[in-house]
Amino acid sequence: MSDILIIGGGAAGLAAAGSGSDKKVLIVDDNPKLGGQIWRAELGKIKSPEARELIEKIEQKHISIINNASVFGQKDKQSLLAETRNGTVELGFEKLILATGARERFLPFPNWTLPNIFGAGGLQALVKNGLSVENKRIVVAGTGALLLVVAEYLKSKGAKVLLVAEQTSSVRLAKFGFGLWREPKKITQAISLKAKLLVVKYLTNCYITSVEGNGKLEAVNLIRHGKNWRVECDMLACGFHLVPNVELAQMLGCKLENGCVAVDEFQRTSIENVFCAGETTGIGGVEKSLIEGKIAGLSAVGKFEEAARLSGEKQQTQRFAYNLNKAFALREELNTLSDAETIVCRCEDVRFGDLKNYSSFREAKLQTRCGMGSCQGRICGSATEFLFDWKNDSVRPPIFPVKLENL
């Protein structure tokens, strides 16, 4: 039994754990190393000084850590169930902090399931784990600040990044850039990224309409200002911003607002003794995750006055988050890319033409098995929400695939 159980070892989870007390704290994470997606270790080594400092702080506090563990269910109000390499573990707690982060959003287009098409962040993670991209011709496409980060990283590993196709407009991007005057650190980061990518085309108002290939990716088809053209490439890194991981919070009964976990000024959810921090409460970047993690950690140990003093920093990160999501909102044209044969649910091979006659995600699930595959609707759920305005309100354990022996 832990005094405080933290699910997620990314920025928010680490900040929560390091917020100071002599309580018995346990961090549970599904990755082999702490750091989450934003600070994912490269071949076992975390490069971010900020991440290393947080992890060293946690090690000094002798906080318990369980890696390679997927929380898939709830035993009762004070305990969760996780699958590990050694079987099922029961995780008892008095206070629970959810810091489950976010994942990439994927939108379907003709042939998007061909080999050598990756999520933008997914390809970066594979390269960090040893995949070679040296001399590979790569197109980076979709939307969000992550595209530039991925493009720079792939280029640093010897890839030939042909172009970055950003679907948002130059006007929206300019407004977002002008709004960064309160964020000098982010301006510096943006300038540094652009300087490293001077030889790479960065095209706004540009998006993929389809891809081509015989057995694997051979070329992508793009459109910009009504002009269509084809680019031959070896790989495509494609992602359309991020989606909060709210499945665990939903299973526990936490209230959601606009697809995110609803919290108060102390990161408390609608469920007693359950807190939430980071991208799960809204996409907003590492600074938002860090400050919300600190507030959640302090609140969980009853240091509400100290947590309240961080409200100004939190509001600043929330303003940035609002502007970020507004700048990279998806354009309506992306809703028209799929044809009848385009696969929407990759796990169950459910096509767009099979889905358009239904009125809800539940009805489509019952009739076509859309969302019932191994990803549990994590990919097709956000896609159908954009395509058909469907909501996936039904979350039941196990929220991850689990071995029958562990169930």
Secondary structure, 3 states (H helix, E strand, C coil): CEEEEEECCCHHHHHHHCCCCCCCEEEECCCCCCCCCCCCCECCECCCHHHHHHHHHHHHCCCEEECCCEEEEEEECCEEEEEECCEEEEEEEEEEEECCCEEECCCCCCCCCCCCEECHHHHHHHHHCCCCCCCCEEEEEEECCHHHHHHHHHHHCCCEEEEEEECCCHHHHHHHHHHHHHCHHHHHHHHHHHHHCCCCEEECCEEEEEEECCCCCCEEEEEECCEEEEEECCEEEEEECEEECCHHHHHHCCCEECCEECCCCCCECCCCCEEECHHHHCCCCHHHHHHHHHHHHHHHCCCHHHHHCCHHHHHHHHHHHHHHHHHCCCCHHHHHCCCCCCEEECCCCEEHHHHCCCCCHHHHHHHHCCCCCCCCCCCHHHHHHHHHCCCCCCCCCCCCCCCCCCC
